[in-house]
């Protein structure tokens, strides 16, 4: 069965916010048409991550959006998230995670950066993959990016659906012209997360 990835995913970054401002921004983005939230907070304790995941599950359900949890399948199961996203180094564990979840409705995605990782993700049974970085990113200054043409070649040749990630903004998303995108700064750094989300969705 071919899984259709979310059209627009917000990858979380709570370091940009204080207090409830993070949840306010997420809710604004969901109101603007966000399709999925990927909870990726590597520095939080499991208890804090579980509390955050529970609150995000409530928000995403209200707006009919998906919730994906990065790496921690136990938290994904605890809050009945829609899936798990694994780092490139963990692609080989996809069959184990799928077996542990034991629920064909739960999606498993993987982070990829080249053709080899895309092939490994498909072989391991990932439902879809992110491919990054498409454009230069603030989080990895000076690092090489794929560029639009190379991204499209890799994505179109991949044996699984591909989500574009890395440096995507409301200004360059039309240049990318790809149906599946994931962003951080384009929404988290926006004065109006709702407006930014609508602009990004208009790039579909």
N, C-alpha and C positions, 0 to 999 in steps of 0.2 A: 504494500500500500504506500503510495507516494503522499508524503505530508507536505502541506503548503505552509511555509514559514510565516510568521507575523509580518505584515507589510512594514510596520514601524515599531521598533523596540527601543525602549529607554533603558540603558545600562546605568545602574545607580552609582552615585558618588556622594555619600553623605558628608564628606569633608567640606563641601561647599556651603553647608547649611548649619544653622544652629536651631535647637529646639524643634518645634513642629513645622518649621519652614520647609523641610524636606518633603513631608507628607502633603503639605499645601501645594508644592510645586508638582508633585506626582498627580495629585487630584486635578489640578489645572490642565496638565497634559492629557490626562484621561478624558477630560471634558472636551479637549481639542481633537480627540480622535485617536489617541495612542492605542496600539493593538496589544502591546505586551510590555511588561516590566521584567528585566533581568536583574535579580538581586545579586550583586557582586560586591561584597564588602569584606576584604581579606583580613582586616585588622580587628574586626569585632569578635567578641567571645560568642560561643555557641548560644548562650542564653539570650544575649542581646540580638543576635541574628534571628533566633526563633521568634522573639517578640516583634521584630521588624517585619519578618515574613508573615506573621499572623495578621498584622495590621494592613500590610500590602495585599494580602489575600482578600480581606474585606473590601478594600477599595477597588481592586480589579474585578471582583465579582459584581459589585454595584454597576460598573461600567461595561461589563461584558468583555473584559480584556483578559489576557493570559498572564500568568505569573510563572516565571522560570527561575530556578535557584541555581546559582553557580556552585558546582562541585559537591555540595553536601546533600546527598540523596536522602539522608535521614530527615533533614529539615523539610525537604520537598514533600516527603511522605507525610510528615507530621501536620503540615498545613494544607495538604491536598493540592499542592501546586500542579501546574500543567506539565511540568517537565524539569529536566536537569540539563545544565550546560557544563561541559567538561573542557578543561584546558588541553592544549595540544599534547602536552606530555602524558595526559591520561587517556588518550584516544584508545589505547589497547584495553582499557578497562570497560569499554562500552558494553560488551556482552555480559560482564559481571553485574554492572549497574542495572541493566535491563532485567536480568534474571532476579536480582534482589527486589526491584520495584514490583515485578510480577504483575504488570498492568499494561496491556498493549495500548491503552489510551494515553499513557504518559510519553511525552516526546523526550528524545535525547539528542542534544546538539553538541557540536564540538568547535573549538577555536582552531582555525587553520590559517597558514600564512604562505603556502606554496602548493604546487601541484601534488607533491608527494604526500603532504598531510591530508589534502582533499581525498586522495585515493585511499589512504589508510582509514580515514573516517567513513568513507562509503563501504569499504570492505568490512569494517567493524560493525556496521549496521546503524550508523548515526542517521537520524531523520533529516537533518540539515546541518550546515556548517556556516560559521561566520568566516569571511576571508578578509584579512587586513594586513597592513593599513592601505586603504585606497589612496588617500591624500596624506600629506604631512600632518602630524598631530602634535598638539601641545604637550601631551604626556610622554612622547618620545622624540624630542627635538633633535634634528640632525639625522634621524634614522631614515633609511631608504623606504620609499613607498612604492606601491605597485603601479600607480597611475591608472587612469580609466581604461585605456586600451588593453593593458596586460591583465587587469582585473577581469574585464569582460571575456577575454580569451580563456582564462583559467575557469571562470564561473560557467561559461557555456560548454566547456569540455568536461566539467565535473559530472560524476555519476550520481550526484545528489543535489538538492536545491541549495543555493548559496545566498547568504545574506551579506551585503556590503557593510563594512565597518572601517572606521578610521578617518578622522578629519572631515567628515561629511557635515555640511552646513546648509542653511537655507539659501545660500548664494551659489553653491556648486552642485546641489543635488540634481538640478536639471541637466547639468553636464554629464553626470553619472548615468541618468536615465535607466535606473534599475528598480525592479518592483519590490525588493526586500532590503531594508536598511536598518541599521542599529546605530544609535548615537549616544553620546554623553553630553559634551559641551553644548551642542546645538540646541538642546532643550534646557539642561541644567544651568547653563550660563546666560540664558535669555531673560530679558526683563519681563516678558510674558510667556511662560511655558505653553500656555494655551495657543497663543498666536503662532509661536514657533512650530508647534506640532501641526497646526493647520497648514502652514507654509510647506512643511516637509511632506505632509500627506498630499499636497497638491502637486508634488513632483512625481507621484506614482505614474 
